[in-house]
Amino acid sequence: MFKTLLPLAALTTALSFTAAQATDLRLGDFQSTTHIISVNGTQKWMQEVEDATGGEVTFTHFPSEQGAKAKALLDAVANGILDAALIQPIYTSDKLPLWSIVGLPGFYTTAGQGTTALQDMTRSGPTRDELLAAGVVPIFAVALPPYQVLSKDGRMSDPSAWTNKQIRTSGAAQALVAQSLGGVGVSIPGPEVYTGVERGRLDAVLFPLPSVPGYNLQEVSKHISTNGAFGGSLLMLVMNKDVFEGLPADQQEKLLSVGDSVAKHVGAYQDEIGGKLAREWADSGIDVYTLEDKELAALNDVMKAVQQDWLDRIGSRNADAAPTLERYRGLTAN
């Protein structure tokens, strides 16, 4: 059974791989052990790998940033402080610029669809090469549900509805989404969003549906979209390149095959949770709406400006940006 221990510095004995004994991998995580992705993703993967290898591979789990802070997890793995970690590439866009593409709007509309595309991008091409150059091997990648728009005074189904609206955004890409549609991006901490909407400081919020109850935003929102593509995010489990390549081939294969299965499970589970919440909100009287094809097309057409901005910025110093954008477009069109 994998172990969740005290902070890494508190360990008195560090376990490492040798050919003569079971491999115990030190896995860092910025999430708590109760988080939806931890329970259904990271912890599920660790347990299934242990089962699949008959205990030849075990884990010592450092959740809640016990092994390293969220922004330092990639370096901790690359430098051998940890053997593996669940990372959020947006925190390390200087080292993984191509992976920032997931924040762009107008692409995947479900977590399952996005996860399938990202899994493909971990297996080959410049996006995989970027990870290898950073000293890590991707095990699996999971798309978070695409951001939806929650509003107080009307549906946001047409670009004209966004004009001069104060929109809570998270990160530069989302701020550009609001701006491209005629709104104003407002950056405030998650815990302050509720009162921001309640008191009229914010007209709307961009949020993934499964995260809404954590802030009770359904209590102050009267209209919630369900199939918009206002940008996304991803989580990725990576391993130190040398550690991974030092494992027997059959263990490597099991880590990856279990990772693929778990990624599909997490993507589908997040969509299931989002659908369940949407039905509950609709039953409570909230206007939960599906954007029509023509409405989606109009919004996505305007938001192409955000895609072009990404291409201009990343492409000016990385020749792989344009082909990566085209590949991502094709993968998320399925």
N, C-alpha and C positions, 0 to 999 in steps of 0.2 A: 504494500500500500504506500502511495506517495506520502511524503511528510510535509506538513506546513509548520515551519518553525519560527523561532524568534528572529530578530534582525540578523543579517549575515555576519555582522561584526561580533555577535554573541556566540557564534559557533566556536568550539574549541578544536574540532576536527573537521578537516575538509576532505570529502570523499571525491576521488577522481577515477577515471577509467584506466583499467589495466586489463590486458588480455586474459588474465587468470581469474578475474572476479567479475561480478555483476557491475554494470555501468550505472552509477548514480549521478544523474544530471541535475545541476543546480539551476532552477528555473525562476527567473524574476518576473514580477507581475505588478502593474500599478493599480489593479482593481482589487476590491475586497472579495472574499470568498463567497459572498452572497450575490454578487453582481450576475446578471443574466448571462453575460458572455463568459464569465468565470465558471459558473455552474454548468452551462451547456456547451462550453467551448474548451477552455484551458484545462479545467479539472477532468472533464469527460475524456479529453485527448490523453492526458497522463494516465488515467485509469485503464483506458482501452489499449494503450501502448504496453503497459505493464502486463495486461492479460494476454495480448497478442504475442509478446516475447517470452511468456512463461516466467516473468520476473527477471529476465536477463537485463532489462532496462528498467530502472526505478528513478524516482524523482524526489528531490528536496525542494519544496515550493516556498518561495518568498513573496507572498501577496502584499498588497497595500504599500508598495514602494519600500518594502523591507530590504530588498537586495540592492536597489538603486532607484533614484527618482525617475519619474516617467520620461523626462527629457534625456536622461542619461542611460537608459536601458540599452539602446543600440550600441553605444560605446562600451558598456559593461560587458556585453556579449562579445563584441569584436576583440576586446582586449583580454578576454579570458577570465574576467572577474566572475562572470556567470557563464554557464554553458548554453543557456537558451533563455528567451524572454518573449513575452507578448508586448509588442511595441505598437505605437500609433505613429506612422511615418510622418504625419503632419508636424510632429515635434522636431523632426530632423530633416526638414526640407532642404537644408544646405547640403546634406550628404545624399539624400534621395529625392532630388528635384522632380524626376519623372513621375514618382508616385503621388505627387501633389495633384495630379490630374483628376483624382477621385473627388476632389472638392468642387469640380466644375459642374454647373447646372446643365440640364437638357439631355442627360444620358439615362442611366438606369432608373426604373420606377419601383422596383421591389428589391429587398435585400437579397433574395434568392437569385434574381437576375444579375445583380451587381457582383455577388460572390462568385458565380460561375465565370464571369469575365475576369475577375481578379485572379482566380485560380489559374486560368490560362496564362495570365501575364507573369505569374511566378515561375512558370515552367520553361519559358524561352524568351529570347529577344533582349533588347536593351534594358527592359525593366528588371529582368533576372540578373543581367550583367551588372547593373547598378548595385544590387544587393551583394553580389559576390565581391565586387570591388570594395565594398564597405566591410568585408570580412565575415559576412554571414550567409547562411543558406536558408531560403524560405521554406518553411514546412507547410503552412497553410495561411490563406488570407481570407478575411470575412468582411463583406461590406455591411456597414450599418444601414438601417433603413434610410431612404432618401428624405431630406428635410421637406416638411410640409408647411403650409402657411396657416396660422391660427389668427383670426381677426375678430374684432369686436363689433364693427358697424356695417358689415356687409361682406359678401364673397369677394375674393381677390382673383377672380377667374379671367380677368381681362387686364392687359397692361394699363389701361386708363384708370383702373381702380387703385393702382399703386402710386399715382401721382401725389407727391408731397406727403406721403404717409411716412410716419416714423416707425421703422421696422427694426426689431431687435435682431441683430446678426451676430455671428460668432466667427471671427477670422476675416482675413482680407477678401477671400473669394466670395463669401456671403455678403459682405459690404458692397462688393461690385454687383452682385445679383440685384440687391435692392436699388442701387444707383442706376443700373441698366434699365430697370422697369419704371424709373421716375420717382422712386422713393428715397428715403434717407436712412442709411444704416446707422443704428445706435448700438454701441457696445456697452453692455452692462452685465454684471455677474448673474449667473443663473438664479440664485436665491432672491434677487431683486426684480426679476421679470414679472412675477405675480403682481406686486404692487404697482409696477410700471404700467401694466395693462389696466389694472383696476382704477388707477387714478388718472388715466388718460395720457400719460407721458408716452406710451407706446400705442400705436394703432394696430400693430400686428407683430407676430413672432414667427421666426423660422425655427422649427424643432422637429426631430424625428418622433413619430407617434409613441413608440414604447417608452420614451423618456418623459412624456407629458405628465403622467400621474405623479412622478417624483417631485414635481413643482406645483401640482394641482392647477395647471393652466386651463384645464377643462372647465374650471369653476368661473373663469373670467373671460372665456372665449365663447362667442356665439356661432362662429362659422369655422369649420376645419376641413381642409382639403385632404384627400386620401391618396391621390395618384400623381401628385406633382413631382417634378424633378428639379428641385431647387438646390441641388448640390448634395454631396454625400461625404462620407468618411470611411475609413477602414481600420481594422486591427489586423496585425500580422504576427504569427509566431515564427521566430527565427532561431537558428542555432549557430554557434561558432563554427566557422567553416572547417577548421582543423579537427575539431571534436567530431563533427558529423562525418567527415571523410575518414576518420580513424575507426569508425564503427564497422562491423562486418556488413557486407552487402545486404544480407537478409534483414538485418535490423534497420538499415537505412530505408529499405523498401517498406517495412512495416510502419515506420514513423510517418512516411509520406502517404501511404495508403489510408492509414487511420486519419491522418490530417485531412485528406480529401473528403472522407466520409463525415467527419465532424464539421468541416466547413459547410457542407451542404445542409447538415442538420441545423446548424446555428442560423443560416440564412433563412431557411423555411420556418424555423421556430419564431424568429423575430417578426416575420410577415404574419404568422398565425396570431401572435400577441397583438400586433397592430390592428388586424382585422377584428379581433374580439373587442378591443377597446373602442374602435369606431362604432361597432354595433351598440355597445353599452351607452356611448355618448348620444347616439341618435335616439335611442329609447328614452333618454333623459330630456330630450327636447332640443339638443344642439343640432344646428344645421351641418351635418356631415355630408360633404358633397364630392362627387367624382367629376373631375374636369372632363369635358367633352373633347373629342379628338381635335376639333378646330380651335378650341380654347388652348389646349396643350401646344398645338402648333404655333399659335400666335405668341404665347409666352416664350416658348423655346426659341423662336425666331429672334425675338428681341434680346434674349439672354446669350445669343451667339457672340455678342460683344465681349462677354466675360471669357469665352473660349479663345477669342482672338487675342485678348490681353495676355492670357496665359501663354499662348503660342509666341507672342512677341517677346515676352520677358524670358521665358525658358529657352525658346528657340534661338535667341540672340547669342547664347553661349553653349548651346547643346544641340548638335545636329540631329539627335535622335528624337527631339520633341515633336516635329511634324509627323513622322511615321508612327510614333507612339499614339498621337492624337487620332490618327486615322484607324489604327488598330483598335483602340478603345471604342471609337465610334461604331466600328463594325461588330465588335463583340457584344456591345450593349444594345445593338439593334435587334438581337435575336429574342 
